[in-house]
Amino acid sequence: MKEQAMVADTLAGINGELVRFGEMIPQCENKALRQTLKQMRNQCEMSQEELYEIARSKQYYIPAAMATEEEVMHVKNILNSLSAK
């Protein structure tokens, strides 16, 4: 397996773990367990950021172009109008 594919697979796996943490934490009634899950999520996020930077530096991943100010404002307006309902 090529390095680029391994990095992509690992990033996908980490992203999946982050989603699962996001689902588990709010549903956890035990405060100690919730705190442990948050610490695990934070460690997972740090790993994801590290691997993301490696992938970018090796040009395995090229992010989408940054949104323009107009695009950002458009999305904010949509979200604000939805939350006002």
PDB file of N, CA, C and O in Angstrom:
ATOM      1  N   MET A   1       0.852  -1.177   0.000  1.00  0.00           N
ATOM      2  CA  MET A   1       0.000   0.000   0.000  1.00  0.00           C
ATOM      3  C   MET A   1       0.896   1.237   0.000  1.00  0.00           C
ATOM      4  O   MET A   1       1.912   1.277   0.693  1.00  0.00           O
ATOM      5  N   LYS A   2       0.517   2.224  -0.766  1.00  0.00           N
ATOM      6  CA  LYS A   2       1.311   3.439  -0.851  1.00  0.00           C
ATOM      7  C   LYS A   2       1.073   4.314   0.373  1.00  0.00           C
ATOM      8  O   LYS A   2       0.013   4.272   0.998  1.00  0.00           O
ATOM      9  N   GLU A   3       2.096   5.111   0.696  1.00  0.00           N
ATOM     10  CA  GLU A   3       2.016   5.992   1.858  1.00  0.00           C
ATOM     11  C   GLU A   3       0.814   6.926   1.777  1.00  0.00           C
ATOM     12  O   GLU A   3       0.127   7.140   2.776  1.00  0.00           O
ATOM     13  N   GLN A   4       0.556   7.479   0.606  1.00  0.00           N
ATOM     14  CA  GLN A   4      -0.544   8.418   0.443  1.00  0.00           C
ATOM     15  C   GLN A   4      -1.881   7.746   0.781  1.00  0.00           C
ATOM     16  O   GLN A   4      -2.727   8.350   1.440  1.00  0.00           O
ATOM     17  N   ALA A   5      -2.070   6.525   0.341  1.00  0.00           N
ATOM     18  CA  ALA A   5      -3.305   5.797   0.637  1.00  0.00           C
ATOM     19  C   ALA A   5      -3.412   5.497   2.128  1.00  0.00           C
ATOM     20  O   ALA A   5      -4.498   5.572   2.702  1.00  0.00           O
ATOM     21  N   MET A   6      -2.299   5.160   2.750  1.00  0.00           N
ATOM     22  CA  MET A   6      -2.314   4.875   4.191  1.00  0.00           C
ATOM     23  C   MET A   6      -2.679   6.124   4.991  1.00  0.00           C
ATOM     24  O   MET A   6      -3.441   6.054   5.955  1.00  0.00           O
ATOM     25  N   VAL A   7      -2.128   7.267   4.580  1.00  0.00           N
ATOM     26  CA  VAL A   7      -2.436   8.525   5.267  1.00  0.00           C
ATOM     27  C   VAL A   7      -3.919   8.849   5.102  1.00  0.00           C
ATOM     28  O   VAL A   7      -4.582   9.235   6.065  1.00  0.00           O
ATOM     29  N   ALA A   8      -4.436   8.694   3.897  1.00  0.00           N
ATOM     30  CA  ALA A   8      -5.849   8.984   3.636  1.00  0.00           C
ATOM     31  C   ALA A   8      -6.752   8.056   4.447  1.00  0.00           C
ATOM     32  O   ALA A   8      -7.744   8.505   5.021  1.00  0.00           O
ATOM     33  N   ASP A   9      -6.415   6.766   4.498  1.00  0.00           N
ATOM     34  CA  ASP A   9      -7.212   5.818   5.274  1.00  0.00           C
ATOM     35  C   ASP A   9      -7.178   6.143   6.760  1.00  0.00           C
ATOM     36  O   ASP A   9      -8.197   6.054   7.445  1.00  0.00           O
ATOM     37  N   THR A  10      -6.005   6.519   7.255  1.00  0.00           N
ATOM     38  CA  THR A  10      -5.872   6.861   8.669  1.00  0.00           C
ATOM     39  C   THR A  10      -6.676   8.109   8.997  1.00  0.00           C
ATOM     40  O   THR A  10      -7.359   8.155  10.021  1.00  0.00           O
ATOM     41  N   LEU A  11      -6.603   9.125   8.135  1.00  0.00           N
ATOM     42  CA  LEU A  11      -7.397  10.343   8.353  1.00  0.00           C
ATOM     43  C   LEU A  11      -8.890  10.030   8.355  1.00  0.00           C
ATOM     44  O   LEU A  11      -9.633  10.557   9.184  1.00  0.00           O
ATOM     45  N   ALA A  12      -9.324   9.194   7.452  1.00  0.00           N
ATOM     46  CA  ALA A  12     -10.744   8.820   7.400  1.00  0.00           C
ATOM     47  C   ALA A  12     -11.150   8.099   8.688  1.00  0.00           C
ATOM     48  O   ALA A  12     -12.236   8.334   9.219  1.00  0.00           O
ATOM     49  N   GLY A  13     -10.283   7.230   9.180  1.00  0.00           N
ATOM     50  CA  GLY A  13     -10.573   6.520  10.423  1.00  0.00           C
ATOM     51  C   GLY A  13     -10.657   7.457  11.611  1.00  0.00           C
ATOM     52  O   GLY A  13     -11.562   7.344  12.438  1.00  0.00           O
ATOM     53  N   ILE A  14      -9.711   8.382  11.697  1.00  0.00           N
ATOM     54  CA  ILE A  14      -9.716   9.356  12.796  1.00  0.00           C
ATOM     55  C   ILE A  14     -10.964  10.224  12.721  1.00  0.00           C
ATOM     56  O   ILE A  14     -11.596  10.493  13.742  1.00  0.00           O
ATOM     57  N   ASN A  15     -11.318  10.658  11.529  1.00  0.00           N
ATOM     58  CA  ASN A  15     -12.521  11.482  11.373  1.00  0.00           C
ATOM     59  C   ASN A  15     -13.766  10.717  11.824  1.00  0.00           C
ATOM     60  O   ASN A  15     -14.673  11.294  12.424  1.00  0.00           O
ATOM     61  N   GLY A  16     -13.803   9.429  11.534  1.00  0.00           N
ATOM     62  CA  GLY A  16     -14.920   8.601  11.991  1.00  0.00           C
ATOM     63  C   GLY A  16     -14.966   8.507  13.506  1.00  0.00           C
ATOM     64  O   GLY A  16     -16.042   8.554  14.103  1.00  0.00           O
ATOM     65  N   GLU A  17     -13.801   8.372  14.129  1.00  0.00           N
ATOM     66  CA  GLU A  17     -13.742   8.329  15.594  1.00  0.00           C
ATOM     67  C   GLU A  17     -14.245   9.640  16.189  1.00  0.00           C
ATOM     68  O   GLU A  17     -14.964   9.634  17.188  1.00  0.00           O
ATOM     69  N   LEU A  18     -13.869  10.763  15.578  1.00  0.00           N
ATOM     70  CA  LEU A  18     -14.329  12.062  16.073  1.00  0.00           C
ATOM     71  C   LEU A  18     -15.848  12.173  16.006  1.00  0.00           C
ATOM     72  O   LEU A  18     -16.476  12.735  16.904  1.00  0.00           O
ATOM     73  N   VAL A  19     -16.429  11.642  14.950  1.00  0.00           N
ATOM     74  CA  VAL A  19     -17.888  11.650  14.823  1.00  0.00           C
ATOM     75  C   VAL A  19     -18.504  10.833  15.957  1.00  0.00           C
ATOM     76  O   VAL A  19     -19.473  11.262  16.582  1.00  0.00           O
ATOM     77  N   ARG A  20     -17.938   9.655  16.218  1.00  0.00           N
ATOM     78  CA  ARG A  20     -18.480   8.805  17.280  1.00  0.00           C
ATOM     79  C   ARG A  20     -18.352   9.461  18.651  1.00  0.00           C
ATOM     80  O   ARG A  20     -19.270   9.375  19.467  1.00  0.00           O
ATOM     81  N   PHE A  21     -17.216  10.118  18.914  1.00  0.00           N
ATOM     82  CA  PHE A  21     -17.067  10.843  20.179  1.00  0.00           C
ATOM     83  C   PHE A  21     -18.147  11.919  20.293  1.00  0.00           C
ATOM     84  O   PHE A  21     -18.736  12.114  21.356  1.00  0.00           O
ATOM     85  N   GLY A  22     -18.395  12.612  19.183  1.00  0.00           N
ATOM     86  CA  GLY A  22     -19.416  13.659  19.178  1.00  0.00           C
ATOM     87  C   GLY A  22     -20.808  13.117  19.464  1.00  0.00           C
ATOM     88  O   GLY A  22     -21.660  13.832  19.992  1.00  0.00           O
ATOM     89  N   GLU A  23     -21.036  11.870  19.120  1.00  0.00           N
ATOM     90  CA  GLU A  23     -22.327  11.247  19.405  1.00  0.00           C
ATOM     91  C   GLU A  23     -22.397  10.734  20.850  1.00  0.00           C
ATOM     92  O   GLU A  23     -23.444  10.816  21.492  1.00  0.00           O
ATOM     93  N   MET A  24     -21.289  10.210  21.352  1.00  0.00           N
ATOM     94  CA  MET A  24     -21.285   9.597  22.684  1.00  0.00           C
ATOM     95  C   MET A  24     -21.286  10.618  23.818  1.00  0.00           C
ATOM     96  O   MET A  24     -22.023  10.465  24.793  1.00  0.00           O
ATOM     97  N   ILE A  25     -20.475  11.645  23.696  1.00  0.00           N
ATOM     98  CA  ILE A  25     -20.274  12.577  24.809  1.00  0.00           C
ATOM     99  C   ILE A  25     -21.578  13.201  25.303  1.00  0.00           C
ATOM    100  O   ILE A  25     -21.825  13.193  26.509  1.00  0.00           O
ATOM    101  N   PRO A  26     -22.415  13.735  24.429  1.00  0.00           N
ATOM    102  CA  PRO A  26     -23.638  14.375  24.941  1.00  0.00           C
ATOM    103  C   PRO A  26     -24.629  13.385  25.566  1.00  0.00           C
ATOM    104  O   PRO A  26     -25.504  13.787  26.333  1.00  0.00           O
ATOM    105  N   GLN A  27     -24.499  12.114  25.246  1.00  0.00           N
ATOM    106  CA  GLN A  27     -25.431  11.110  25.755  1.00  0.00           C
ATOM    107  C   GLN A  27     -24.949  10.452  27.045  1.00  0.00           C
ATOM    108  O   GLN A  27     -25.672   9.652  27.639  1.00  0.00           O
ATOM    109  N   CYS A  28     -23.754  10.777  27.477  1.00  0.00           N
ATOM    110  CA  CYS A  28     -23.142  10.129  28.631  1.00  0.00           C
ATOM    111  C   CYS A  28     -23.582  10.831  29.924  1.00  0.00           C
ATOM    112  O   CYS A  28     -23.365  12.030  30.097  1.00  0.00           O
ATOM    113  N   GLU A  29     -24.192  10.073  30.813  1.00  0.00           N
ATOM    114  CA  GLU A  29     -24.659  10.641  32.072  1.00  0.00           C
ATOM    115  C   GLU A  29     -23.566  10.652  33.135  1.00  0.00           C
ATOM    116  O   GLU A  29     -23.562  11.515  34.013  1.00  0.00           O
ATOM    117  N   ASN A  30     -22.643   9.700  33.061  1.00  0.00           N
ATOM    118  CA  ASN A  30     -21.560   9.593  34.040  1.00  0.00           C
ATOM    119  C   ASN A  30     -20.525  10.682  33.764  1.00  0.00           C
ATOM    120  O   ASN A  30     -19.886  10.683  32.711  1.00  0.00           O
ATOM    121  N   LYS A  31     -20.359  11.617  34.719  1.00  0.00           N
ATOM    122  CA  LYS A  31     -19.471  12.764  34.507  1.00  0.00           C
ATOM    123  C   LYS A  31     -18.016  12.352  34.317  1.00  0.00           C
ATOM    124  O   LYS A  31     -17.311  12.935  33.493  1.00  0.00           O
ATOM    125  N   ALA A  32     -17.563  11.360  35.066  1.00  0.00           N
ATOM    126  CA  ALA A  32     -16.173  10.915  34.939  1.00  0.00           C
ATOM    127  C   ALA A  32     -15.931  10.295  33.569  1.00  0.00           C
ATOM    128  O   ALA A  32     -14.906  10.547  32.936  1.00  0.00           O
ATOM    129  N   LEU A  33     -16.877   9.488  33.118  1.00  0.00           N
ATOM    130  CA  LEU A  33     -16.749   8.878  31.790  1.00  0.00           C
ATOM    131  C   LEU A  33     -16.820   9.947  30.710  1.00  0.00           C
ATOM    132  O   LEU A  33     -16.068   9.899  29.736  1.00  0.00           O
ATOM    133  N   ARG A  34     -17.722  10.916  30.877  1.00  0.00           N
ATOM    134  CA  ARG A  34     -17.829  12.000  29.900  1.00  0.00           C
ATOM    135  C   ARG A  34     -16.510  12.754  29.791  1.00  0.00           C
ATOM    136  O   ARG A  34     -16.064  13.082  28.691  1.00  0.00           O
ATOM    137  N   GLN A  35     -15.885  13.030  30.938  1.00  0.00           N
ATOM    138  CA  GLN A  35     -14.604  13.738  30.935  1.00  0.00           C
ATOM    139  C   GLN A  35     -13.527  12.908  30.237  1.00  0.00           C
ATOM    140  O   GLN A  35     -12.716  13.443  29.481  1.00  0.00           O
ATOM    141  N   THR A  36     -13.523  11.609  30.493  1.00  0.00           N
ATOM    142  CA  THR A  36     -12.558  10.721  29.838  1.00  0.00           C
ATOM    143  C   THR A  36     -12.769  10.717  28.331  1.00  0.00           C
ATOM    144  O   THR A  36     -11.806  10.765  27.565  1.00  0.00           O
ATOM    145  N   LEU A  37     -14.017  10.659  27.910  1.00  0.00           N
ATOM    146  CA  LEU A  37     -14.319  10.689  26.474  1.00  0.00           C
ATOM    147  C   LEU A  37     -13.876  12.004  25.846  1.00  0.00           C
ATOM    148  O   LEU A  37     -13.377  12.018  24.721  1.00  0.00           O
ATOM    149  N   LYS A  38     -14.057  13.107  26.565  1.00  0.00           N
ATOM    150  CA  LYS A  38     -13.613  14.408  26.050  1.00  0.00           C
ATOM    151  C   LYS A  38     -12.100  14.443  25.900  1.00  0.00           C
ATOM    152  O   LYS A  38     -11.586  14.980  24.918  1.00  0.00           O
ATOM    153  N   GLN A  39     -11.383  13.876  26.862  1.00  0.00           N
ATOM    154  CA  GLN A  39      -9.917  13.830  26.772  1.00  0.00           C
ATOM    155  C   GLN A  39      -9.488  12.975  25.584  1.00  0.00           C
ATOM    156  O   GLN A  39      -8.564  13.332  24.854  1.00  0.00           O
ATOM    157  N   MET A  40     -10.161  11.852  25.399  1.00  0.00           N
ATOM    158  CA  MET A  40      -9.849  10.983  24.261  1.00  0.00           C
ATOM    159  C   MET A  40     -10.135  11.697  22.945  1.00  0.00           C
ATOM    160  O   MET A  40      -9.361  11.601  21.992  1.00  0.00           O
ATOM    161  N   ARG A  41     -11.267  12.422  22.903  1.00  0.00           N
ATOM    162  CA  ARG A  41     -11.601  13.189  21.696  1.00  0.00           C
ATOM    163  C   ARG A  41     -10.537  14.242  21.408  1.00  0.00           C
ATOM    164  O   ARG A  41     -10.127  14.414  20.260  1.00  0.00           O
ATOM    165  N   ASN A  42     -10.085  14.951  22.452  1.00  0.00           N
ATOM    166  CA  ASN A  42      -9.066  15.979  22.267  1.00  0.00           C
ATOM    167  C   ASN A  42      -7.767  15.382  21.741  1.00  0.00           C
ATOM    168  O   ASN A  42      -7.126  15.967  20.868  1.00  0.00           O
ATOM    169  N   GLN A  43      -7.372  14.225  22.262  1.00  0.00           N
ATOM    170  CA  GLN A  43      -6.169  13.553  21.774  1.00  0.00           C
ATOM    171  C   GLN A  43      -6.350  13.137  20.315  1.00  0.00           C
ATOM    172  O   GLN A  43      -5.430  13.250  19.506  1.00  0.00           O
ATOM    173  N   CYS A  44      -7.532  12.664  19.999  1.00  0.00           N
ATOM    174  CA  CYS A  44      -7.852  12.259  18.630  1.00  0.00           C
ATOM    175  C   CYS A  44      -7.783  13.463  17.693  1.00  0.00           C
ATOM    176  O   CYS A  44      -7.265  13.354  16.581  1.00  0.00           O
ATOM    177  N   GLU A  45      -8.299  14.606  18.133  1.00  0.00           N
ATOM    178  CA  GLU A  45      -8.251  15.825  17.323  1.00  0.00           C
ATOM    179  C   GLU A  45      -6.809  16.262  17.083  1.00  0.00           C
ATOM    180  O   GLU A  45      -6.457  16.693  15.985  1.00  0.00           O
ATOM    181  N   MET A  46      -5.985  16.149  18.114  1.00  0.00           N
ATOM    182  CA  MET A  46      -4.575  16.529  17.956  1.00  0.00           C
ATOM    183  C   MET A  46      -3.880  15.611  16.956  1.00  0.00           C
ATOM    184  O   MET A  46      -3.073  16.072  16.150  1.00  0.00           O
ATOM    185  N   SER A  47      -4.184  14.327  17.002  1.00  0.00           N
ATOM    186  CA  SER A  47      -3.613  13.379  16.040  1.00  0.00           C
ATOM    187  C   SER A  47      -4.080  13.703  14.626  1.00  0.00           C
ATOM    188  O   SER A  47      -3.303  13.649  13.673  1.00  0.00           O
ATOM    189  N   GLN A  48      -5.360  14.038  14.507  1.00  0.00           N
ATOM    190  CA  GLN A  48      -5.910  14.371  13.193  1.00  0.00           C
ATOM    191  C   GLN A  48      -5.226  15.607  12.627  1.00  0.00           C
ATOM    192  O   GLN A  48      -4.879  15.637  11.446  1.00  0.00           O
ATOM    193  N   GLU A  49      -5.030  16.628  13.458  1.00  0.00           N
ATOM    194  CA  GLU A  49      -4.379  17.852  12.998  1.00  0.00           C
ATOM    195  C   GLU A  49      -2.934  17.582  12.568  1.00  0.00           C
ATOM    196  O   GLU A  49      -2.468  18.101  11.554  1.00  0.00           O
ATOM    197  N   GLU A  50      -2.240  16.768  13.352  1.00  0.00           N
ATOM    198  CA  GLU A  50      -0.850  16.429  13.025  1.00  0.00           C
ATOM    199  C   GLU A  50      -0.770  15.702  11.682  1.00  0.00           C
ATOM    200  O   GLU A  50       0.043  16.045  10.823  1.00  0.00           O
ATOM    201  N   LEU A  51      -1.616  14.705  11.519  1.00  0.00           N
ATOM    202  CA  LEU A  51      -1.606  13.935  10.283  1.00  0.00           C
ATOM    203  C   LEU A  51      -2.053  14.786   9.104  1.00  0.00           C
ATOM    204  O   LEU A  51      -1.531  14.636   8.000  1.00  0.00           O
ATOM    205  N   TYR A  52      -3.008  15.673   9.324  1.00  0.00           N
ATOM    206  CA  TYR A  52      -3.472  16.584   8.283  1.00  0.00           C
ATOM    207  C   TYR A  52      -2.317  17.468   7.805  1.00  0.00           C
ATOM    208  O   TYR A  52      -2.139  17.668   6.604  1.00  0.00           O
ATOM    209  N   GLU A  53      -1.532  17.996   8.751  1.00  0.00           N
ATOM    210  CA  GLU A  53      -0.396  18.850   8.380  1.00  0.00           C
ATOM    211  C   GLU A  53       0.648  18.063   7.590  1.00  0.00           C
ATOM    212  O   GLU A  53       1.233  18.585   6.641  1.00  0.00           O
ATOM    213  N   ILE A  54       0.877  16.828   7.973  1.00  0.00           N
ATOM    214  CA  ILE A  54       1.817  15.978   7.228  1.00  0.00           C
ATOM    215  C   ILE A  54       1.290  15.755   5.814  1.00  0.00           C
ATOM    216  O   ILE A  54       2.036  15.865   4.841  1.00  0.00           O
ATOM    217  N   ALA A  55      -0.005  15.440   5.705  1.00  0.00           N
ATOM    218  CA  ALA A  55      -0.607  15.197   4.390  1.00  0.00           C
ATOM    219  C   ALA A  55      -0.518  16.439   3.508  1.00  0.00           C
ATOM    220  O   ALA A  55      -0.235  16.333   2.315  1.00  0.00           O
ATOM    221  N   ARG A  56      -0.758  17.609   4.085  1.00  0.00           N
ATOM    222  CA  ARG A  56      -0.646  18.848   3.305  1.00  0.00           C
ATOM    223  C   ARG A  56       0.790  19.104   2.873  1.00  0.00           C
ATOM    224  O   ARG A  56       1.038  19.502   1.735  1.00  0.00           O
ATOM    225  N   SER A  57       1.744  18.875   3.786  1.00  0.00           N
ATOM    226  CA  SER A  57       3.147  19.157   3.461  1.00  0.00           C
ATOM    227  C   SER A  57       3.661  18.251   2.346  1.00  0.00           C
ATOM    228  O   SER A  57       4.539  18.642   1.577  1.00  0.00           O
ATOM    229  N   LYS A  58       3.110  17.036   2.260  1.00  0.00           N
ATOM    230  CA  LYS A  58       3.530  16.097   1.209  1.00  0.00           C
ATOM    231  C   LYS A  58       2.619  16.178  -0.014  1.00  0.00           C
ATOM    232  O   LYS A  58       2.757  15.403  -0.960  1.00  0.00           O
ATOM    233  N   GLN A  59       1.697  17.122   0.021  1.00  0.00           N
ATOM    234  CA  GLN A  59       0.725  17.345  -1.053  1.00  0.00           C
ATOM    235  C   GLN A  59      -0.143  16.111  -1.319  1.00  0.00           C
ATOM    236  O   GLN A  59      -0.558  15.858  -2.450  1.00  0.00           O
ATOM    237  N   TYR A  60      -0.406  15.351  -0.257  1.00  0.00           N
ATOM    238  CA  TYR A  60      -1.346  14.232  -0.340  1.00  0.00           C
ATOM    239  C   TYR A  60      -2.768  14.765  -0.242  1.00  0.00           C
ATOM    240  O   TYR A  60      -3.721  14.130  -0.693  1.00  0.00           O
ATOM    241  N   TYR A  61      -2.888  15.929   0.350  1.00  0.00           N
ATOM    242  CA  TYR A  61      -4.199  16.549   0.545  1.00  0.00           C
ATOM    243  C   TYR A  61      -4.089  18.015   0.197  1.00  0.00           C
ATOM    244  O   TYR A  61      -3.213  18.720   0.699  1.00  0.00           O
ATOM    245  N   ILE A  62      -4.968  18.467  -0.653  1.00  0.00           N
ATOM    246  CA  ILE A  62      -5.011  19.880  -1.016  1.00  0.00           C
ATOM    247  C   ILE A  62      -6.401  20.381  -0.645  1.00  0.00           C
ATOM    248  O   ILE A  62      -7.394  19.969  -1.245  1.00  0.00           O
ATOM    249  N   PRO A  63      -6.471  21.274   0.348  1.00  0.00           N
ATOM    250  CA  PRO A  63      -7.789  21.734   0.807  1.00  0.00           C
ATOM    251  C   PRO A  63      -8.489  22.588  -0.238  1.00  0.00           C
ATOM    252  O   PRO A  63      -7.865  23.143  -1.142  1.00  0.00           O
ATOM    253  N   ALA A  64      -9.785  22.673  -0.087  1.00  0.00           N
ATOM    254  CA  ALA A  64     -10.573  23.530  -0.970  1.00  0.00           C
ATOM    255  C   ALA A  64     -10.183  24.982  -0.729  1.00  0.00           C
ATOM    256  O   ALA A  64      -9.632  25.328   0.316  1.00  0.00           O
ATOM    257  N   ALA A  65     -10.475  25.813  -1.704  1.00  0.00           N
ATOM    258  CA  ALA A  65     -10.184  27.241  -1.567  1.00  0.00           C
ATOM    259  C   ALA A  65     -10.994  27.829  -0.420  1.00  0.00           C
ATOM    260  O   ALA A  65     -12.096  27.370  -0.119  1.00  0.00           O
ATOM    261  N   MET A  66     -10.434  28.841   0.207  1.00  0.00           N
ATOM    262  CA  MET A  66     -11.124  29.509   1.319  1.00  0.00           C
ATOM    263  C   MET A  66     -12.380  30.192   0.780  1.00  0.00           C
ATOM    264  O   MET A  66     -12.402  30.694  -0.344  1.00  0.00           O
ATOM    265  N   ALA A  67     -13.412  30.199   1.599  1.00  0.00           N
ATOM    266  CA  ALA A  67     -14.655  30.875   1.234  1.00  0.00           C
ATOM    267  C   ALA A  67     -14.429  32.382   1.223  1.00  0.00           C
ATOM    268  O   ALA A  67     -13.657  32.919   2.017  1.00  0.00           O
ATOM    269  N   THR A  68     -15.112  33.040   0.315  1.00  0.00           N
ATOM    270  CA  THR A  68     -15.035  34.502   0.271  1.00  0.00           C
ATOM    271  C   THR A  68     -15.856  35.069   1.424  1.00  0.00           C
ATOM    272  O   THR A  68     -16.661  34.362   2.030  1.00  0.00           O
ATOM    273  N   GLU A  69     -15.649  36.329   1.718  1.00  0.00           N
ATOM    274  CA  GLU A  69     -16.418  36.993   2.775  1.00  0.00           C
ATOM    275  C   GLU A  69     -17.906  36.979   2.438  1.00  0.00           C
ATOM    276  O   GLU A  69     -18.746  36.827   3.326  1.00  0.00           O
ATOM    277  N   GLU A  70     -18.227  37.134   1.172  1.00  0.00           N
ATOM    278  CA  GLU A  70     -19.633  37.104   0.746  1.00  0.00           C
ATOM    279  C   GLU A  70     -20.258  35.742   1.009  1.00  0.00           C
ATOM    280  O   GLU A  70     -21.392  35.651   1.479  1.00  0.00           O
ATOM    281  N   GLU A  71     -19.513  34.682   0.704  1.00  0.00           N
ATOM    282  CA  GLU A  71     -20.022  33.325   0.937  1.00  0.00           C
ATOM    283  C   GLU A  71     -20.229  33.073   2.430  1.00  0.00           C
ATOM    284  O   GLU A  71     -21.224  32.466   2.827  1.00  0.00           O
ATOM    285  N   VAL A  72     -19.297  33.534   3.248  1.00  0.00           N
ATOM    286  CA  VAL A  72     -19.413  33.371   4.693  1.00  0.00           C
ATOM    287  C   VAL A  72     -20.647  34.104   5.205  1.00  0.00           C
ATOM    288  O   VAL A  72     -21.416  33.559   5.997  1.00  0.00           O
ATOM    289  N   MET A  73     -20.828  35.321   4.758  1.00  0.00           N
ATOM    290  CA  MET A  73     -21.981  36.113   5.195  1.00  0.00           C
ATOM    291  C   MET A  73     -23.294  35.469   4.737  1.00  0.00           C
ATOM    292  O   MET A  73     -24.281  35.481   5.472  1.00  0.00           O
ATOM    293  N   HIS A  74     -23.303  34.917   3.541  1.00  0.00           N
ATOM    294  CA  HIS A  74     -24.498  34.253   3.024  1.00  0.00           C
ATOM    295  C   HIS A  74     -24.887  33.081   3.926  1.00  0.00           C
ATOM    296  O   HIS A  74     -26.056  32.938   4.285  1.00  0.00           O
ATOM    297  N   VAL A  75     -23.931  32.257   4.287  1.00  0.00           N
ATOM    298  CA  VAL A  75     -24.201  31.099   5.153  1.00  0.00           C
ATOM    299  C   VAL A  75     -24.636  31.572   6.544  1.00  0.00           C
ATOM    300  O   VAL A  75     -25.563  31.008   7.126  1.00  0.00           O
ATOM    301  N   LYS A  76     -23.980  32.591   7.074  1.00  0.00           N
ATOM    302  CA  LYS A  76     -24.368  33.132   8.383  1.00  0.00           C
ATOM    303  C   LYS A  76     -25.816  33.615   8.355  1.00  0.00           C
ATOM    304  O   LYS A  76     -26.577  33.362   9.288  1.00  0.00           O
ATOM    305  N   ASN A  77     -26.191  34.309   7.285  1.00  0.00           N
ATOM    306  CA  ASN A  77     -27.554  34.809   7.164  1.00  0.00           C
ATOM    307  C   ASN A  77     -28.570  33.668   7.125  1.00  0.00           C
ATOM    308  O   ASN A  77     -29.632  33.748   7.743  1.00  0.00           O
ATOM    309  N   ILE A  78     -28.237  32.622   6.402  1.00  0.00           N
ATOM    310  CA  ILE A  78     -29.130  31.463   6.326  1.00  0.00           C
ATOM    311  C   ILE A  78     -29.283  30.836   7.717  1.00  0.00           C
ATOM    312  O   ILE A  78     -30.398  30.550   8.155  1.00  0.00           O
ATOM    313  N   LEU A  79     -28.169  30.629   8.399  1.00  0.00           N
ATOM    314  CA  LEU A  79     -28.226  30.005   9.726  1.00  0.00           C
ATOM    315  C   LEU A  79     -28.958  30.889  10.728  1.00  0.00           C
ATOM    316  O   LEU A  79     -29.713  30.393  11.564  1.00  0.00           O
ATOM    317  N   ASN A  80     -28.736  32.191  10.642  1.00  0.00           N
ATOM    318  CA  ASN A  80     -29.443  33.110  11.542  1.00  0.00           C
ATOM    319  C   ASN A  80     -30.947  33.082  11.286  1.00  0.00           C
ATOM    320  O   ASN A  80     -31.740  33.112  12.226  1.00  0.00           O
ATOM    321  N   SER A  81     -31.334  33.025  10.027  1.00  0.00           N
ATOM    322  CA  SER A  81     -32.762  32.999   9.725  1.00  0.00           C
ATOM    323  C   SER A  81     -33.392  31.677  10.182  1.00  0.00           C
ATOM    324  O   SER A  81     -34.558  31.658  10.577  1.00  0.00           O
ATOM    325  N   LEU A  82     -32.654  30.601  10.135  1.00  0.00           N
ATOM    326  CA  LEU A  82     -33.180  29.314  10.600  1.00  0.00           C
ATOM    327  C   LEU A  82     -33.322  29.287  12.127  1.00  0.00           C
ATOM    328  O   LEU A  82     -34.286  28.733  12.658  1.00  0.00           O
ATOM    329  N   SER A  83     -32.357  29.887  12.823  1.00  0.00           N
ATOM    330  CA  SER A  83     -32.408  29.867  14.287  1.00  0.00           C
ATOM    331  C   SER A  83     -33.450  30.840  14.837  1.00  0.00           C
ATOM    332  O   SER A  83     -33.878  30.715  15.985  1.00  0.00           O
ATOM    333  N   ALA A  84     -33.850  31.798  14.024  1.00  0.00           N
ATOM    334  CA  ALA A  84     -34.851  32.766  14.449  1.00  0.00           C
ATOM    335  C   ALA A  84     -36.259  32.178  14.392  1.00  0.00           C
ATOM    336  O   ALA A  84     -37.189  32.729  14.982  1.00  0.00           O
ATOM    337  N   LYS A  85     -36.413  31.081  13.695  1.00  0.00           N
ATOM    338  CA  LYS A  85     -37.757  30.477  13.519  1.00  0.00           C
ATOM    339  C   LYS A  85     -38.158  29.675  14.716  1.00  0.00           C
ATOM    340  O   LYS A  85     -39.248  29.103  14.738  1.00  0.00           O
TER     341      LYS A  85
END
